[in-house]
Amino acid sequence: IMKVFAEAVFSYLKLLLQEKLRIY
């Protein structure tokens, strides 16, 4: 269960990074 949760958080962080990069 922890692995799936970590993967979800990782993908969410990647989405946040993409949003920040798009702003600049």
CORFENGI-V521770 format. One record per helix or strand of 2 or more residues. SS is the DSSP state (alpha for helix, beta for strand). FROM is the first residue (numbers start at 0). TO is the last residue. If there is no record, write none. Layout:
ss | from | to
SS | FROM | TO
SS | FROM | TO
//
This chain:
ss | from | to
alpha | 1 | 22
//
